[in-house]
């Protein structure tokens, strides 16, 4: 058979091989697959490719760098006797192209072929094991490294430490790191990154400081981003500023990834001024990542208006918000029950494909629930294509806050039947739902199933839910017995729940025990004295009432004022009790008087049990008549169209008398009234409340 022109019958000499390999290396670095194939074709025609293992290895490398692993594998398997370089090249290429299982299989095949791995082959295999978080093959690789003496090589040891970190084996990773005779920036990076990704944020920060003490100047963007993330997780602005100083000295402040990490760190540490300052270093360089970090920081610090301003500026600069941006904004609207702004964000989402994102759908579900529109929440849940644990938790929580205990229990059963595992958050919402609906037996059943059926150890918040459940049901003796048998001490919420129940039931002795414990846990909690005074008032023990009020006066403790607010005409209107500062005060006053007369005709009787005895009945009724939620409802009735539901938000728990009055108002006005207090939602309509007078 004739030869092609220039076809080699023997391997080309060293100079020729190097000359032919150079263009292949260039193609690999550039990722130019088309040119690489043309060069390969020329080498095939010349016979050099078949005659030279050196060139074949370069071809495998080129195809790996161009992400054409199929061609790389075809070349390797066509080799009659792959050498050590061939195996190393293949393992490295498979690892680089995320074919981690294949890389480990290739490494095992090389060992079976009787070849001892190079440090590069061992490092590539360790990277593959790290990516798979596979500690067993990783430990086997470590043993190979020890046997052939590569375990102390920096490159190998760094990858082995990284593998152990990614497998969650921190002790083994640290042991590998400590045994390194010399540590470079790569090794320190593996340590810092490993600590951070395993939640050991303080150790990550300490490792960064130790790296600086070693005098290593090789910290790159990745190290700075990692340690800044750890600082943000610790909410340590002082540590963040020291890292920021190092960033500036290293000249990385203008790098986009580092600037994003700086903004995120300051935002998580609630230092919004410095977070905004970092974002404005380059006014034209806004990214969706940095802006989202700033928005999330403003949301977490309850500065929703400033978050809205940043969101608008982001859109003005032509940067499209992503699912995290929208989720943060919707979360802010949920926190403050900003229905109109939340609905506008929903409308923007519908125009994008982000609306199909399960996490975004869950935040929308939560937002509508917290704005009082539970039917929309349920509709959105049904529209989510893939129900994650986040979506189920959001649904159960919304049902709990609206007092739909039976529905919450059914949702939980559907969740577990679909194969989704509940978590701590799920059970807090589920137990709250049972508590708000009087489902004590069901609540106890699910509480007891946490550890036995789901492997979840109850935390103090779950125990507090059971205390609340017993308290609302009036089973105070069982609540007290449960507290004594708990393996943990009740938190402030648990004692507050018990105190509230004692106030409703007039249990002085247990109420005093609860109050004492709250004062120890939360000395600044002003509601304790008010509740204790209420217990004494309900029992007619007015001397004790005076004593509590004197204590408050002497200790300069002020009762937390009650506020109610309602959104109307694109504006939030805030009212306090007996507040006549609103521009429409005359109309509001007139409406209140009209409502008072009409509901009395329907059978409303003021409940004055908790008011001071030194007031006459007329004064007591006047105080009740002008509570903040009633003023807000009266304003909404004269300001909002009859087709819109009235949604009132309140910072304290709705009082017994207002609860009764609003049932009558919903009847005489034929309006749906929704009140969100600091505990739950009340839906008033046709003279009834959704809580069925159990709250």
C-alpha positions as CSV (number, residue, x, y, z in Angstrom):
1,X,0.0,0.0,0.0
2,X,1.4,3.4,-1.0
3,X,2.3,6.1,1.6
4,X,0.8,9.6,1.7
5,X,3.3,12.3,0.9
6,X,5.3,13.1,4.0
7,X,3.9,10.0,5.9
8,X,6.2,8.9,8.8
9,X,7.1,5.2,9.0
10,X,8.9,5.9,12.3
11,X,8.2,8.3,15.2
12,X,9.3,11.9,14.3
13,X,12.5,13.1,16.1
14,X,12.2,15.3,19.3
15,X,12.5,18.6,17.5
16,X,9.8,17.7,15.0
17,X,7.5,16.3,17.7
18,X,7.8,19.6,19.7
19,X,7.2,21.6,16.6
20,X,4.1,19.6,15.7
21,X,2.8,19.7,19.4
22,X,3.0,23.4,19.8
23,X,-0.1,24.3,17.6
24,X,-2.1,21.6,19.4
25,X,-1.2,23.2,22.7
26,X,-2.4,26.6,21.3
27,X,-5.7,25.1,20.2
28,X,-6.2,23.6,23.6
29,X,-5.6,26.8,25.4
30,X,-7.9,28.7,23.0
31,X,-10.5,26.0,23.0
32,X,-10.4,26.1,19.2
33,X,-11.9,22.6,18.4
34,X,-12.3,23.3,14.7
35,X,-8.6,24.2,14.1
36,X,-7.6,21.3,16.4
37,X,-9.4,18.8,14.3
38,X,-7.8,20.2,11.1
39,X,-4.4,19.8,12.8
40,X,-5.3,16.3,13.8
41,X,-6.3,15.4,10.2
42,X,-2.9,16.6,9.0
43,X,-1.1,14.5,11.6
44,X,-3.2,11.4,10.6
45,X,-2.4,12.0,6.9
46,X,1.3,12.4,7.6
47,X,1.3,9.3,9.8
48,X,2.8,11.2,12.8
49,X,-0.2,10.7,15.0
50,X,-0.1,6.9,14.8
51,X,3.6,6.7,15.1
52,X,4.1,9.0,18.1
53,X,2.6,8.5,21.6
54,X,3.9,11.9,22.4
55,X,1.7,13.6,19.8
56,X,-1.3,11.3,20.7
57,X,-1.0,12.5,24.3
58,X,-1.0,16.1,23.1
59,X,-4.1,15.4,20.9
60,X,-5.9,13.8,24.0
61,X,-5.0,17.0,26.0
62,X,-6.2,19.3,23.2
63,X,-9.6,17.5,22.8
64,X,-10.0,17.5,26.6
65,X,-9.4,21.2,26.8
66,X,-11.9,21.7,24.0
67,X,-14.5,19.6,25.9
68,X,-14.6,16.9,23.2
69,X,-14.1,14.0,25.6
70,X,-15.5,11.4,23.1
71,X,-12.6,12.1,20.7
72,X,-10.1,12.0,23.5
73,X,-11.3,8.6,24.7
74,X,-11.3,7.3,21.1
75,X,-7.7,8.2,20.7
76,X,-6.7,6.8,24.1
77,X,-8.4,3.4,23.4
78,X,-6.7,3.2,20.0
79,X,-3.3,3.4,21.5
80,X,-1.7,-0.1,21.6
81,X,0.3,0.6,24.8
82,X,-0.8,3.7,26.7
83,X,2.1,5.0,28.7
84,X,2.0,6.8,32.1
85,X,1.7,10.2,30.5
86,X,-1.3,8.9,28.4
87,X,-3.1,7.7,31.6
88,X,-2.3,10.9,33.4
89,X,-3.6,13.0,30.5
90,X,-6.8,11.0,30.3
91,X,-7.5,11.1,34.0
92,X,-6.9,14.9,34.1
93,X,-9.1,15.4,31.0
94,X,-12.0,13.4,32.5
95,X,-11.7,15.3,35.8
96,X,-11.6,18.7,34.1
97,X,-14.8,17.8,32.1
98,X,-16.7,16.9,35.3
99,X,-16.7,13.2,34.4
100,X,-15.5,12.4,37.9
101,X,-16.7,8.8,38.2
102,X,-15.0,8.0,34.8
103,X,-11.8,9.7,36.1
104,X,-11.7,7.5,39.2
105,X,-12.4,4.4,37.0
106,X,-9.5,5.3,34.7
107,X,-7.2,5.8,37.7
108,X,-8.2,2.3,39.0
109,X,-7.6,0.8,35.5
110,X,-4.1,2.4,35.4
111,X,-3.3,0.9,38.7
112,X,-4.4,-2.6,37.5
113,X,-2.2,-2.1,34.5
114,X,0.7,-2.0,36.9
115,X,1.6,1.7,36.6
116,X,2.4,3.9,39.5
117,X,0.6,7.2,39.3
118,X,2.3,10.5,38.9
119,X,1.5,13.3,41.4
120,X,-0.6,14.9,38.6
121,X,-2.7,11.8,38.1
122,X,-3.2,11.4,41.8
123,X,-4.2,15.1,42.2
124,X,-6.7,14.8,39.3
125,X,-8.2,11.7,40.9
126,X,-8.4,13.4,44.3
127,X,-10.2,16.4,42.6
128,X,-12.7,13.9,41.1
129,X,-13.3,12.3,44.5
130,X,-13.7,15.8,46.0
131,X,-16.3,16.8,43.4
132,X,-18.2,13.6,44.2
133,X,-17.8,14.1,47.9
134,X,-16.7,10.4,47.9
135,X,-14.7,9.8,51.1
136,X,-14.1,6.0,50.5
137,X,-12.3,6.3,47.1
138,X,-10.7,9.5,48.4
139,X,-9.2,7.6,51.4
140,X,-8.0,4.9,49.0
141,X,-6.2,7.6,47.0
142,X,-4.7,8.9,50.2
143,X,-3.3,5.5,50.9
144,X,-1.8,5.2,47.5
145,X,-0.2,8.7,48.0
146,X,1.3,7.5,51.3
147,X,2.7,4.3,49.8
148,X,4.4,6.1,47.0
149,X,5.5,9.1,49.0
150,X,3.3,11.8,47.3
151,X,1.2,12.6,50.4
152,X,3.5,15.4,51.5
153,X,3.7,16.9,48.0
154,X,2.0,20.3,48.2
155,X,-0.1,19.8,45.0
156,X,-1.3,16.3,46.1
157,X,-1.8,17.1,49.8
158,X,-3.8,20.3,48.9
159,X,-6.2,18.2,46.8
160,X,-6.5,15.5,49.4
161,X,-7.3,18.1,52.1
162,X,-9.9,19.6,49.7
163,X,-11.4,16.1,49.1
164,X,-11.8,15.5,52.8
165,X,-13.3,18.9,53.4
166,X,-15.9,18.4,50.6
167,X,-16.7,15.0,52.1
168,X,-17.4,16.7,55.4
169,X,-14.4,15.0,57.2
170,X,-12.9,18.1,58.8
171,X,-10.6,16.2,61.2
172,X,-9.0,14.2,58.4
173,X,-8.6,17.3,56.2
174,X,-6.9,19.2,59.0
175,X,-4.6,16.3,59.6
176,X,-3.5,16.3,56.0
177,X,-2.9,20.0,56.1
178,X,-0.9,19.9,59.4
179,X,1.3,17.2,58.0
180,X,2.4,19.3,55.0
181,X,6.1,20.3,55.5
182,X,5.5,23.5,53.6
183,X,2.3,25.3,52.9
184,X,1.7,27.6,49.9
185,X,-1.3,29.8,49.1
186,X,-3.1,26.9,47.4
187,X,-2.9,24.8,50.6
188,X,-4.2,27.7,52.7
189,X,-6.9,28.3,50.2
190,X,-8.1,24.7,50.5
191,X,-8.1,25.1,54.3
192,X,-10.0,28.4,54.4
193,X,-12.5,27.2,51.7
194,X,-13.0,23.9,53.5
195,X,-13.8,25.5,56.8
196,X,-16.2,28.0,55.2
197,X,-18.1,25.5,53.2
198,X,-18.5,23.2,56.3
199,X,-20.0,26.1,58.3
200,X,-16.9,26.6,60.5
201,X,-16.8,30.3,59.8
202,X,-14.7,31.3,62.8
203,X,-12.1,28.8,61.9
204,X,-12.1,30.0,58.3
205,X,-11.4,33.6,59.6
206,X,-8.7,32.4,61.9
207,X,-7.0,30.4,59.1
208,X,-7.0,33.6,56.9
209,X,-5.3,35.4,59.8
210,X,-2.8,32.6,60.2
211,X,-2.1,32.7,56.4
212,X,-1.3,36.4,56.7
213,X,1.0,35.8,59.6
214,X,2.9,33.3,57.5
215,X,3.6,36.2,55.2
216,X,2.0,34.6,52.2
217,X,1.0,37.2,49.6
218,X,-0.5,34.7,47.2
219,X,-4.1,35.3,48.3
220,X,-6.3,35.5,45.2
221,X,-9.8,36.6,44.5
222,X,-11.2,33.2,45.5
223,X,-9.6,33.4,49.0
224,X,-10.9,36.9,49.6
225,X,-14.4,36.0,48.4
226,X,-14.4,32.9,50.7
227,X,-13.2,34.7,53.8
228,X,-15.5,37.6,53.1
229,X,-18.4,35.2,52.9
230,X,-17.4,33.7,56.3
231,X,-17.2,37.2,57.8
232,X,-20.7,37.9,56.5
233,X,-22.0,34.7,57.9
234,X,-20.5,35.7,61.3
235,X,-22.1,39.2,60.9
236,X,-18.7,40.5,62.0
237,X,-18.3,44.0,60.3
238,X,-15.0,44.6,62.2
239,X,-13.4,41.4,60.8
240,X,-14.9,42.3,57.4
241,X,-13.2,45.8,57.4
242,X,-9.8,44.2,58.2
243,X,-10.3,41.9,55.2
244,X,-11.4,44.8,53.1
245,X,-8.1,46.5,54.0
246,X,-6.2,43.5,52.8
247,X,-8.3,43.5,49.6
248,X,-7.3,47.1,48.9
249,X,-3.6,46.4,49.5
250,X,-3.8,43.5,47.1
251,X,-5.4,45.7,44.5
252,X,-8.6,43.5,44.2
253,X,-11.2,46.1,45.2
254,X,-12.3,46.8,41.6
255,X,-12.6,43.1,40.7
256,X,-16.3,42.3,40.2
257,X,-16.4,39.1,42.3
258,X,-14.5,40.6,45.2
259,X,-16.7,43.8,45.1
260,X,-19.8,41.5,45.1
261,X,-18.4,39.7,48.1
262,X,-17.6,42.9,50.0
263,X,-21.2,44.3,49.4
264,X,-22.7,41.0,50.6
265,X,-20.4,40.9,53.7
266,X,-21.3,44.4,54.8
267,X,-25.0,43.8,54.1
268,X,-25.1,40.6,56.2
269,X,-23.3,42.5,59.0
270,X,-26.1,45.1,58.8
271,X,-23.6,47.8,57.9
272,X,-25.7,49.2,55.0
273,X,-23.8,52.5,54.7
274,X,-20.5,50.6,53.9
275,X,-22.4,48.1,51.7
276,X,-23.8,51.0,49.6
277,X,-20.4,52.7,49.5
278,X,-18.8,49.6,48.0
279,X,-21.5,49.3,45.4
280,X,-20.9,52.9,44.3
281,X,-17.2,52.5,43.9
282,X,-18.0,52.0,40.2
283,X,-21.3,53.7,39.5
284,X,-21.5,52.1,36.0
285,X,-20.5,48.7,37.3
286,X,-23.6,47.5,39.0
287,X,-24.2,43.8,38.9
288,X,-27.3,41.9,39.8
289,X,-25.3,40.0,42.4
290,X,-24.1,43.1,44.3
291,X,-27.4,44.9,44.0
292,X,-29.3,41.8,45.3
293,X,-27.0,41.7,48.3
294,X,-27.7,45.3,49.1
295,X,-31.5,44.8,48.6
296,X,-31.4,41.8,50.9
297,X,-29.5,43.7,53.5
298,X,-32.1,46.5,53.5
299,X,-34.9,43.9,53.7
300,X,-33.2,42.2,56.7
301,X,-32.8,45.6,58.5
302,X,-36.5,46.4,57.7
303,X,-35.6,49.3,55.4
304,X,-38.0,48.2,52.7
305,X,-38.3,51.6,51.0
306,X,-34.6,51.8,50.4
307,X,-34.6,48.3,49.0
308,X,-37.4,49.4,46.6
309,X,-35.2,52.4,45.6
310,X,-32.2,50.1,44.8
311,X,-34.5,47.8,42.8
312,X,-35.7,50.7,40.7
313,X,-32.2,52.0,40.2
314,X,-31.1,48.5,39.1
315,X,-33.8,48.4,36.4
316,X,-32.9,51.9,35.4
317,X,-29.3,50.8,34.7
318,X,-30.6,48.1,32.4
319,X,-29.6,45.2,34.7
320,X,-32.2,42.4,34.8
321,X,-33.1,41.2,38.3
322,X,-32.8,37.5,38.9
323,X,-34.8,35.0,41.0
324,X,-32.9,36.0,44.2
325,X,-33.6,39.7,43.6
326,X,-37.3,39.1,43.2
327,X,-37.4,36.8,46.2
328,X,-35.7,39.4,48.5
329,X,-38.1,42.1,47.3
330,X,-41.2,39.9,47.8
331,X,-39.9,38.9,51.2
332,X,-39.8,42.6,52.1
333,X,-43.3,43.1,50.9
334,X,-44.4,40.1,53.0
335,X,-42.7,41.4,56.2
336,X,-44.6,44.7,56.0
337,X,-47.7,43.3,54.3
338,X,-47.2,45.6,51.3
339,X,-49.9,44.0,49.1
340,X,-49.9,46.5,46.2
341,X,-46.1,46.5,45.8
342,X,-46.0,42.7,46.1
343,X,-48.7,42.4,43.4
344,X,-46.7,44.7,41.1
345,X,-43.6,42.5,41.6
346,X,-45.8,39.5,40.8
347,X,-46.9,41.2,37.6
348,X,-43.3,41.8,36.6
349,X,-42.5,38.2,37.3
350,X,-45.3,36.9,35.0
351,X,-43.4,38.6,32.1
352,X,-40.3,36.5,32.8
353,X,-39.6,32.8,33.0
354,X,-38.6,33.3,36.6
355,X,-42.2,32.9,37.6
356,X,-41.8,29.1,37.1
357,X,-39.0,29.0,39.8
358,X,-40.2,27.0,42.8
359,X,-38.4,29.2,45.3
360,X,-39.9,32.4,43.8
361,X,-43.3,30.8,43.8
362,X,-42.9,29.9,47.5
363,X,-42.0,33.5,48.4
364,X,-45.1,34.8,46.5
365,X,-47.2,32.3,48.3
366,X,-45.8,33.5,51.6
367,X,-46.3,37.2,50.7
368,X,-50.0,36.8,49.8
369,X,-50.6,34.8,52.9
370,X,-49.0,37.5,55.1
371,X,-51.1,40.1,53.3
372,X,-54.2,38.2,54.3
373,X,-55.2,36.7,50.9
374,X,-54.9,33.0,51.8
375,X,-57.0,31.9,48.7
376,X,-54.3,33.4,46.4
377,X,-51.6,31.6,48.4
378,X,-53.3,28.2,47.9
379,X,-53.8,29.0,44.2
380,X,-50.1,29.8,43.8
381,X,-49.1,26.6,45.6
382,X,-51.2,24.6,43.2
383,X,-49.5,26.4,40.2
384,X,-46.0,25.4,41.4
385,X,-44.8,22.6,39.1
386,X,-42.4,21.0,41.5
387,X,-43.3,21.2,45.2
388,X,-40.1,21.4,47.3
389,X,-39.9,21.4,51.1
390,X,-39.7,25.2,50.9
391,X,-43.1,25.3,49.1
392,X,-44.7,22.9,51.5
393,X,-43.3,24.8,54.5
394,X,-44.6,28.1,53.1
395,X,-48.1,26.6,52.6
396,X,-48.3,25.0,56.1
397,X,-47.1,28.2,57.7
398,X,-49.7,30.3,55.9
399,X,-52.4,27.9,56.9
400,X,-51.2,28.1,60.5
401,X,-51.1,31.9,60.6
402,X,-54.7,32.0,59.3
403,X,-55.9,29.4,61.8
404,X,-56.6,26.6,59.3
405,X,-55.3,23.8,61.5
406,X,-57.1,20.9,59.8
407,X,-56.0,22.0,56.4
408,X,-52.4,22.4,57.7
409,X,-52.5,18.8,59.0
410,X,-53.8,17.6,55.6
411,X,-51.0,19.5,53.8
412,X,-48.4,17.9,56.1
413,X,-49.8,14.4,55.4
414,X,-49.7,15.1,51.6
415,X,-46.1,16.4,51.9
416,X,-44.9,13.3,53.6
417,X,-46.9,11.0,51.3
418,X,-45.2,12.7,48.3
419,X,-41.8,11.7,49.6
420,X,-40.7,15.2,50.8
421,X,-39.0,15.0,54.2
422,X,-40.2,17.6,56.8
423,X,-37.6,19.6,58.8
424,X,-37.6,21.7,62.0
425,X,-39.3,24.5,60.3
426,X,-42.1,22.3,59.1
427,X,-42.9,21.1,62.6
428,X,-42.9,24.7,64.0
429,X,-45.5,25.6,61.5
430,X,-47.5,22.4,62.0
431,X,-47.5,22.7,65.8
432,X,-48.5,26.3,65.5
433,X,-51.4,25.4,63.3
434,X,-52.6,22.8,65.8
435,X,-52.2,25.3,68.6
436,X,-54.3,28.0,66.9
437,X,-57.0,25.5,66.1
438,X,-57.3,23.7,69.4
439,X,-56.0,20.4,67.9
440,X,-54.2,19.4,71.0
441,X,-54.3,15.6,70.5
442,X,-53.2,15.9,66.9
443,X,-50.4,18.4,67.9
444,X,-49.1,16.0,70.6
445,X,-49.1,13.1,68.1
446,X,-47.0,15.0,65.5
447,X,-44.7,16.3,68.3
448,X,-44.0,12.8,69.5
449,X,-43.5,11.6,65.9
450,X,-40.7,14.1,65.3
451,X,-37.9,11.9,66.7
452,X,-39.5,8.5,66.3
453,X,-40.8,8.8,62.7
454,X,-38.7,11.5,61.2
455,X,-35.4,11.5,63.1
456,X,-35.7,15.2,64.2
457,X,-34.7,16.1,67.7
458,X,-37.3,18.7,69.0
459,X,-35.8,22.1,69.8
460,X,-36.9,24.7,72.3
461,X,-39.2,26.3,69.8
462,X,-41.1,23.0,69.4
463,X,-41.5,22.7,73.1
464,X,-42.7,26.3,73.2
465,X,-45.4,25.4,70.7
466,X,-46.7,22.6,73.0
467,X,-46.8,25.0,76.0
468,X,-48.8,27.4,73.8
469,X,-51.1,24.6,72.7
470,X,-51.9,23.6,76.2
471,X,-52.3,27.2,77.3
472,X,-54.7,28.2,74.5
473,X,-56.8,25.1,75.3
474,X,-57.0,26.2,79.0
475,X,-55.1,23.0,80.1
476,X,-52.7,25.0,82.3
477,X,-52.0,22.1,84.7
478,X,-50.8,20.0,81.8
479,X,-48.7,23.0,80.5
480,X,-47.1,23.3,83.9
481,X,-46.4,19.5,84.1
482,X,-45.0,19.6,80.5
483,X,-42.6,22.4,81.5
484,X,-41.2,20.5,84.5
485,X,-40.6,17.4,82.3
486,X,-39.0,19.2,79.4
487,X,-35.3,18.3,78.7
488,X,-34.6,22.0,77.9
489,X,-35.7,25.2,79.7
490,X,-38.5,27.1,78.1
491,X,-37.5,30.1,76.1
492,X,-39.2,33.6,76.4
493,X,-41.8,32.7,73.8
494,X,-42.9,29.6,75.8
495,X,-43.2,31.6,79.0
496,X,-45.0,34.5,77.2
497,X,-47.5,32.0,75.8
498,X,-48.1,30.6,79.2
499,X,-48.5,34.1,80.7
500,X,-51.0,35.0,78.0
501,X,-53.0,31.9,78.7
502,X,-53.0,32.7,82.5
503,X,-54.3,36.2,81.7
504,X,-57.2,34.7,79.7
505,X,-58.0,32.1,82.4
506,X,-57.2,34.3,85.5
507,X,-54.6,32.0,86.9
508,X,-52.6,34.3,89.2
509,X,-50.1,31.8,90.7
510,X,-48.9,30.3,87.4
511,X,-49.0,33.7,85.7
512,X,-46.6,35.1,88.3
513,X,-44.2,32.2,87.8
514,X,-44.3,32.8,84.0
515,X,-43.8,36.6,84.5
516,X,-40.8,36.0,86.8
517,X,-39.1,33.8,84.2
518,X,-39.8,36.3,81.3
519,X,-38.2,39.1,83.4
520,X,-35.1,37.0,83.8
521,X,-34.9,36.1,80.1
522,X,-36.0,39.4,78.7
523,X,-35.6,42.2,81.2
524,X,-36.8,44.8,78.7
525,X,-40.0,43.0,77.8
526,X,-42.6,45.6,78.8
527,X,-45.6,43.4,78.0
528,X,-44.9,41.2,81.1
529,X,-46.1,43.9,83.5
530,X,-49.1,44.7,81.3
531,X,-50.2,41.1,81.2
532,X,-49.7,40.6,85.0
533,X,-51.7,43.7,85.6
534,X,-54.4,42.3,83.4
535,X,-54.6,39.1,85.4
536,X,-55.0,41.1,88.7
537,X,-57.6,43.3,87.1
538,X,-59.6,40.3,85.8
539,X,-59.7,39.0,89.4
540,X,-60.6,42.4,90.9
541,X,-57.3,42.6,92.8
542,X,-56.9,46.3,92.2
543,X,-54.2,46.8,94.9
544,X,-52.0,44.4,93.0
545,X,-52.8,46.3,89.8
546,X,-51.6,49.5,91.4
547,X,-48.5,47.8,92.7
548,X,-47.5,46.7,89.2
549,X,-48.2,50.1,87.7
550,X,-46.1,51.7,90.5
551,X,-43.3,49.3,89.7
552,X,-43.5,50.3,86.0
553,X,-43.4,54.0,86.9
554,X,-40.5,53.6,89.3
555,X,-38.6,51.5,86.8
556,X,-39.5,53.9,84.0
557,X,-41.1,51.0,82.0
558,X,-43.5,52.3,79.4
559,X,-46.3,50.2,78.0
560,X,-45.6,49.4,74.3
561,X,-48.2,51.6,72.4
562,X,-50.6,49.8,70.1
563,X,-50.6,50.8,66.5
564,X,-52.8,49.7,63.6
565,X,-52.2,50.6,59.9
566,X,-54.1,50.1,56.7
567,X,-53.2,50.7,53.1
568,X,-55.5,52.9,51.0
569,X,-55.0,55.0,47.9
570,X,-51.3,54.0,47.6
571,X,-50.5,55.2,51.1
572,X,-50.1,53.6,54.5
573,X,-52.2,55.2,57.2
574,X,-51.1,54.5,60.8
575,X,-53.3,55.0,63.8
576,X,-52.8,54.8,67.6
577,X,-55.5,54.5,70.3
578,X,-57.5,57.7,70.6
579,X,-55.5,59.2,67.8
580,X,-57.1,62.2,66.2
581,X,-54.1,63.5,64.1
582,X,-55.4,62.2,60.8
583,X,-56.7,64.8,58.3
584,X,-60.0,63.0,58.0
585,X,-60.5,62.8,61.8
586,X,-64.0,64.3,61.8
587,X,-65.3,61.8,59.3
588,X,-63.6,58.9,61.1
589,X,-65.0,60.1,64.4
590,X,-68.5,60.3,62.9
591,X,-68.2,56.8,61.4
592,X,-67.0,55.3,64.7
593,X,-70.0,56.8,66.6
594,X,-72.4,55.5,63.9
595,X,-70.8,52.0,64.1
596,X,-71.0,52.0,67.9
597,X,-74.7,52.6,67.9
598,X,-75.4,50.1,65.1
599,X,-73.5,47.2,66.7
600,X,-75.1,47.9,70.1
601,X,-78.4,47.5,68.4
602,X,-77.2,44.1,67.1
603,X,-76.3,42.9,70.6
604,X,-72.7,44.1,71.1
605,X,-71.8,44.5,74.8
606,X,-68.4,46.1,75.7
607,X,-66.0,43.9,77.6
608,X,-64.5,46.1,80.3
609,X,-63.0,43.4,82.5
610,X,-59.4,44.4,82.0
611,X,-59.8,48.2,82.5
612,X,-59.1,50.1,85.7
613,X,-61.9,50.0,88.3
614,X,-61.5,53.8,89.1
615,X,-63.1,54.6,85.7
616,X,-66.9,54.9,85.2
617,X,-68.5,52.7,82.6
618,X,-68.8,55.6,80.1
619,X,-65.0,56.2,80.3
620,X,-64.3,52.6,79.9
621,X,-66.5,52.2,76.9
622,X,-64.9,55.3,75.3
623,X,-61.4,53.8,75.7
624,X,-62.5,50.6,74.0
625,X,-64.4,52.5,71.3
626,X,-61.2,54.3,70.2
627,X,-58.7,51.4,70.0
628,X,-56.4,51.7,67.1
629,X,-57.8,48.8,65.1
630,X,-61.3,50.3,65.2
631,X,-60.1,53.7,64.0
632,X,-58.3,51.9,61.2
633,X,-61.4,50.0,60.2
634,X,-63.6,53.1,60.3
635,X,-61.1,55.0,58.1
636,X,-61.0,52.0,55.6
637,X,-64.9,52.0,55.5
638,X,-65.1,55.6,54.4
639,X,-62.0,55.5,52.1
640,X,-62.1,52.1,50.3
641,X,-64.5,50.8,47.7
642,X,-66.9,48.2,49.0
643,X,-65.5,45.6,46.6
644,X,-62.1,45.6,48.3
645,X,-61.4,43.6,51.5
646,X,-60.3,45.7,54.5
647,X,-56.9,44.5,55.7
648,X,-55.7,46.0,59.0
649,X,-52.2,45.2,60.5
650,X,-51.6,45.6,64.2
651,X,-48.4,45.4,66.3
652,X,-50.0,43.9,69.3
653,X,-52.5,41.1,69.9
654,X,-56.1,42.2,69.2
655,X,-58.1,42.6,72.4
656,X,-61.1,40.6,73.4
657,X,-63.5,43.5,73.1
658,X,-62.2,44.7,69.6
659,X,-62.5,41.1,68.4
660,X,-66.2,41.0,69.5
661,X,-66.8,44.5,68.0
662,X,-65.3,43.7,64.6
663,X,-67.5,40.6,64.3
664,X,-70.6,42.9,64.7
665,X,-69.1,45.6,62.3
666,X,-68.5,43.0,59.6
667,X,-72.2,42.1,59.9
668,X,-73.7,45.5,59.9
669,X,-71.5,46.8,57.1
670,X,-71.6,43.5,55.1
671,X,-67.8,43.8,54.6
672,X,-65.0,41.3,54.9
673,X,-62.4,42.6,57.4
674,X,-59.0,40.9,57.9
675,X,-56.9,41.8,60.9
676,X,-53.2,40.6,61.2
677,X,-52.1,41.0,64.8
678,X,-48.7,39.9,66.2
679,X,-49.9,36.3,66.4
680,X,-52.2,35.4,63.6
681,X,-54.9,36.4,61.1
682,X,-58.5,37.0,61.9
683,X,-61.0,37.0,59.0
684,X,-64.2,38.7,60.0
685,X,-67.3,38.3,57.9
686,X,-71.1,38.1,58.4
687,X,-70.7,38.4,62.2
688,X,-68.2,35.6,62.6
689,X,-64.4,35.2,62.8
690,X,-62.4,32.5,61.2
691,X,-60.8,31.7,64.5
692,X,-64.2,30.6,65.9
693,X,-63.3,32.6,69.1
694,X,-60.3,30.4,69.7
695,X,-57.1,32.4,69.6
